[in-house]
Structures are given as structure tokens and as C-alpha cells.
Amino acid sequence: MMVETKKIMWMVKKDLLVLWRHKPRLFSLFLFPIIMITLFGYGMGGTINNIPIVVVDQSQGPITDATLTAIKDNSLYDVKEITSDPNAALAMVQNGQAKAAIILPTNYDNLNDTSPKSVIVDVDSSDQMASSAVIPATQGIFNGINQQLAVQKLQTTSSNITTTTVNSTSANSGNAYQNILNTVDTEVNKLYGNISYLDFLVPAIIGMTVLFGCVFGMGEIVAGERERGELARLFMTPTSVATVIGGKIISKLVQETGRGIILIVAAILLFGIIINGSMMLTVLLIILGALCFIGFGIMISARVSSQEDFMQSVMPITMPMMFVSGVFFPIETMPWIFQKIAYILPLTYVNDALRAVMLKGAGVGDIWLDIVVLIGFTAVFFYLGVTQFNRDI
Amino acid sequence: MKYAIETFDLTKKYDDFTAVDALNMKIDNKSIFGFLGPNGAGKTTTIKMLTCLVQATSGTANVAGYDIATNPNEVREKIGMVPQLVSLYGDLTVRENIDLCADFYGLPQDLKISRAEELMELVDIKYAQNKLVKQLSGGMKQKASVVASLIHQPDILFLDEPTIGLDPTTKRVLWDLVEELNSEGRTIILCSHDMYEVELLCDEIGIINSGVLAAFDTPSGLKDTMIHEEQEKKSSKSSQVIEIMDELRKEGGVEDNVAYDQLKEKIERKNRDLKELSVMISNLDDSMLNHLNNIPSILEIVEHDSGRIVMDIESSEESVSDIISEIINHGGNITSISTKDPSLEDVFMSVTTKNKEEGVDDG
């Protein structure tokens, strides 16, 4: 027993020494997930702001002024220019200076004009992200203005009937309209606080990092060592498969748990992530996830003879797992077939449990199903990995 | 224990391909055994089975007195292996690799230190013990691998192409080491394509071809067998020619009976066991050539430039010394002598080619 412990300790020590002596590998081990969070959190999924636009005002008056103020106050827009020439504005969109041109009509400020006031929005539809943000936001602004204009029209109608009671009548009519609007107003209660996309992303990035770290890591230290003959050196000695695999598992677990903890600390310090649940439970979930993915790596590396074979075997599983398991988008928003696939992939349960603990402050009682499923996956992977492990070199 | 290794119908199949087919051989304890075979012949697979790195499909073997199938860990305790490709961790130092191996064999701390020191001194690698293995030259890596394989003092040491790619000096160091380890009582199993190395070191040789043990003997025994087989081949051909000649004579097809008898005698003499003797005589002249032509044990003489003559002579133990004495007595001044015996390479080529001719699939 003492001898076996010594062997396991050697495998851990060997892997840590190799990691320490390969500074670029050590560097990328910790930097990679932080880069991932930065790229996905800020680059892809963050709130879109400051889209450059140009506004065309072809009339003067309070409605135009109010409209311009509303546009300028919206952080989505960065108003590059206000012009009266629609063609100049269109040219700005076409040459890329602006992503959209909002063109107010010539009769925009004339309340007495009963003809339709058509606001034209020319968007750069080649930029899907910008156009999909600008169109609904712009429609929202003009719907609001439209409602206000409707109120003003009601006021004008009352004054035509009786001049003396204009204000009160109009006030009564306006209040009645406003009351109707108020009855359909919605109240939003954010149950878990103001969760940003970054907050949503971090737990899953941790899960994904653990997945890739464990699976590819097992490819290196089992299939890679088998290919280079290093594993043969161990198997020449009176050492059981269980000891060798055990040593590899503990070695990888130490690395991945360390990386997971550093990642959480980095997310808190660099991105201001708040963990609502238990830190201990978060770490335990990382360990469970790591065990599960190590088991998956052992299972695949049990029969393959080279690292290339290993990579070819795991890539068709790990890459779709990254996209289907709800790392970037909620599973419920995906097509039904992907939703079904998601529930047979362990990363889904790691992500679900980590999000529940980190975002909602869930306890073991809330995520027991995720834990049970992950333990089940782990048991199956380890059973297949150990029983199918090919000791033959 | 008489035999270090004894195999019993040892077989390894990969799907439909039989890499080793019912191998039976016995390797003497404390001997140096050379295991030869062309690439893909089943040599490495056999070694892997004997070192418990690969499981046999059927049959078994006793290695150091233990069955490879039922007592693999006991076998592993008793054997060491220096593989063809150095299998030490490149990112660990020489000393770390040695310590790792020692701990995997369960050596106590004090023994681990003393043996590591002793072995590193033996192969002269102690000065590089703190260098990473990947930074070492091929020869240094091989030396480190030898130390790692010997740390638990195995009874049997397997060396798979240990000197491949090494310079002559380092080769010589490893050969000396092999002999020293053998003199300490270890059995050495040497796989090599270097026939000189095998002939220099090995007591016995096994040649495997297409998974089958094609030859097994001492180096000189293998050569003798080859000479014998060649002779038998020649003899068989000559007998056929003589039979045809006799048929011709019976049918009255021979007019000159004297010439016929001379030709028949010449064929029969050629049929005997011959070897090639090359002698350089500085004062070679016609008188000397005539004298040599009259010596019965010389069947044919071919004269070359600068006084060198190549003779086909009878392959008896005394023939060479008799001919040399005749030359000296006749006043010949000999400057060099050489005989041409079959080399181990000839034996190897003959054995492996024979298998092909006999239709053994080379897989």
C-alpha cells in the first residue's frame, strides 16, 4: 500500500514538474480560460452600446427636439451627425461611417398635418449584430413618441370644444389615457439580482475549461505517454493498471481543481463576478465535473494507441458538447433536437449545477439531480475506462 | 534453474495476422542470447510478450522461473528492459527518472541511493544526473535507460537494439557493459540487426522469420549448418549431373572415355566441402603456380594482380596449414592470407530468404 501511494505521488509529482518546466504550457493553462471569458463575455455576448448613427431632421420644433434628445440619451446610439440632407446620411451608412440613418420626415413637427409621418431607418444590414439591435430599439423610441403625440392630439380635440377648459379637459382626457397605459405597465422583479451575460457565462466557461483540460490532458498523459513509450516503462514494473490510472486521475484532478479555483478568483477580481452560493460547493462541483471528464478521457484513451487517434476520437464529442450544453445560450432557446442531445451530455449538468450555485445561490438540495447524474456518468466512464484499459503496449 | 526463458507454443495474433506462431525455444540461464529477425518478423512482439507488455493469444512462457500469464508481477520483478526507443520521461532529469523507476520497483530509500550511484558510475553518466533526459545525446539517453532498467538488479536484461544510432566508442562501452553484466550472472537477451555485435557478444542465436523460429544455435553452429546445407545443395546438383552423364555413357553417347573420367572426377571433387583461400605471394611465378596446381587439396586457382591468388580448397582442418607450408617450402614469400567463411549475415540472409522461398508468408 505504501509502495502504491509512493507510485501515485510520483505520477502527480512528475506531471507537476513537467508543467513547471514547460512555462508556456503553464501560462496557457491559466490564461486560456481568462481569455475565453474576456472574449465571449465582452466581445460576443455583452451589452451592445455606442452604435454609430446619423439623424436627419428636416423640420424644426419641439417634437424634433424631444426626439433628438431621446435618441441621444439612449446608450445604444452614438450620434455621429445630425443633418438635414437624407442623401448625405445614406452615404454615411453606405461608406461605413454609420450603421444606421434615422430620417425624420419634413412634416414631423406639424401636428395639424394629418398625413402619415413616416420615419425612415436605413440600416447597414450587412452588420447583423448592429442592425438587430438598432431596429427594435428605434421602433421602441418612436412607439413612445407616437403615444405622446396621441395624448397631445386628445388635448387639442378638447380645446376645440371648449376653450376655457382646455387644460382641465385635456388634463382629464390625458389622465384617463395615461391611466389605461399604466394598467398595462409591467413590473420586472429580478429574482437573482442584476445578472449580466458575463455572470451567466462564467460558470459555464469554468465547466468548459474543466472539460477541455481534463479530456485533452488525459489524452496527453495516457495516449501520449503510451505513444512515446513512457507508459511502457511504468508497465514494465510490477504496477497494476489501477495504480497507474489512479495516479493519472489524482494528478489531473489536482491540476484541474487548482485551475478551477484560480479561475474563480480571477473572475471575481478581474470581472467582478459575485458568487451567490457556497464557495465550497462550487469547488466540489468543479472536482466532480473534473472527475467525470477525467473518466471520459480515460475511457477514450483506454483503447487508443496514439494521441492523434485520441484527438480524432474526442473532438466529435467535445466540440458539439461545448455548443449544445448551454455554455453560450440557454438550452431552452435551442431547437428541440439539440435540447434532447444536451441532456445526454455531462457538461449540461455541470453548467446547470455551477450556474445554480454561483448565480442563484442554490444548495445541494436544489442541485441533487445534477449531482446524481454526474456521479452516474463518472461511474460509467470509470468502469468502462478501467475494464477496457489496454495494458498492451 | 537451467533455462532463463522457456516458451511453449507462444503465439500472438492481431485479428487475422499471426505475429508470432507457436514459438518454442529455450534460452540458457546466464547466457547472452541474440534474437534476430527481419523487420516485422515477430521479434519485438515476442520480447513484449516475454516482458509482460503484451498478452499472448495462446501458449505461454516461463521467464526467470515464472509463468508470464499467471505471475506477471513476479516476472517483472526479475527482468529489466532497455527498449529500442528510449522511454524515459524527457522532461525529468536522469536522476529523477532513475528514482521514479526505483520507487516503482519498491526499492528502499538507502538501496535506491546506493544502486543509483553505483550504476551511474558504472556507465559513466553521474556527471549528467541533473540534466533533463531530452537534453542528452542518443548515447547518454541509452546509458540512462540502462541504469533505469538495472536499478532493481534484474536476473534477465532485455536489450532491444541498444546500440542503434550510437557512435563506435559508445557502442564499445555498451558492449563491455553487456559482457560485464553477463559475467555477474545475468542473462542477456539482445535484439539487434548488427551482426557484428551479435557475433561478438552472443553465446546462442535465434532467428525468427514470419513469426516462426527459423534457426537456433551457437553462432559457429549456425555457420556450420549453413556450410553443410550449401554443400548438400551442391552435392545434390552434382549427383544429378553425374546421373545424366552415366545415362549418356550407357547409351553409347561417350566417345572419349578418358576425358569423360577426368570430367566426372572434377565434378566429384567440386562436390566436396570447399572453402576459399586467398594468399598474397610477393615472388609469385609460374614455377610456384605449377607447384600449387599439383597439390590435390587445391581444386582451382585464379590468379589476380600483384601476386594474389584465390584458391578453392578442400575444407578440412589441415588443408589451409598444409597449403601454406607448401608455399613457404617452395620459397614463396607470403605477405597476406585470408579465408572466406560464411558470416553471420550470410546465415541470416540464407535463413530468412529460405523461408520466403519455401512460401512462408512474410506478413
HADDOCK unambig.tbl for C-alpha pairs under 7 A between the chains (distance, minus, plus):
assign (segid A and resid 3 and name CA) (segid B and resid 106 and name CA) 5.85 0.50 0.50
assign (segid A and resid 6 and name CA) (segid B and resid 103 and name CA) 6.91 0.50 0.50
assign (segid A and resid 7 and name CA) (segid B and resid 103 and name CA) 6.58 0.50 0.50
assign (segid A and resid 7 and name CA) (segid B and resid 104 and name CA) 5.86 0.50 0.50
assign (segid A and resid 10 and name CA) (segid B and resid 100 and name CA) 6.67 0.50 0.50
assign (segid A and resid 18 and name CA) (segid B and resid 91 and name CA) 5.70 0.50 0.50
assign (segid A and resid 228 and name CA) (segid B and resid 87 and name CA) 6.69 0.50 0.50
assign (segid A and resid 229 and name CA) (segid B and resid 87 and name CA) 4.89 0.50 0.50
assign (segid A and resid 230 and name CA) (segid B and resid 87 and name CA) 4.66 0.50 0.50
assign (segid A and resid 230 and name CA) (segid B and resid 88 and name CA) 5.93 0.50 0.50
assign (segid A and resid 230 and name CA) (segid B and resid 89 and name CA) 6.34 0.50 0.50
assign (segid A and resid 233 and name CA) (segid B and resid 87 and name CA) 6.12 0.50 0.50
assign (segid A and resid 235 and name CA) (segid B and resid 53 and name CA) 6.78 0.50 0.50
assign (segid A and resid 236 and name CA) (segid B and resid 51 and name CA) 6.97 0.50 0.50
assign (segid A and resid 236 and name CA) (segid B and resid 53 and name CA) 6.66 0.50 0.50
assign (segid A and resid 236 and name CA) (segid B and resid 76 and name CA) 6.11 0.50 0.50
assign (segid A and resid 237 and name CA) (segid B and resid 76 and name CA) 5.58 0.50 0.50
assign (segid A and resid 237 and name CA) (segid B and resid 77 and name CA) 6.85 0.50 0.50
assign (segid A and resid 237 and name CA) (segid B and resid 104 and name CA) 6.20 0.50 0.50
assign (segid A and resid 237 and name CA) (segid B and resid 105 and name CA) 5.98 0.50 0.50
assign (segid A and resid 238 and name CA) (segid B and resid 73 and name CA) 4.72 0.50 0.50
assign (segid A and resid 238 and name CA) (segid B and resid 76 and name CA) 5.54 0.50 0.50
assign (segid A and resid 238 and name CA) (segid B and resid 77 and name CA) 6.35 0.50 0.50
assign (segid A and resid 238 and name CA) (segid B and resid 105 and name CA) 6.57 0.50 0.50
assign (segid A and resid 392 and name CA) (segid B and resid 53 and name CA) 5.34 0.50 0.50
assign (segid A and resid 392 and name CA) (segid B and resid 54 and name CA) 4.40 0.50 0.50
assign (segid A and resid 392 and name CA) (segid B and resid 55 and name CA) 6.71 0.50 0.50
assign (segid A and resid 393 and name CA) (segid B and resid 53 and name CA) 5.74 0.50 0.50
assign (segid A and resid 393 and name CA) (segid B and resid 54 and name CA) 6.21 0.50 0.50
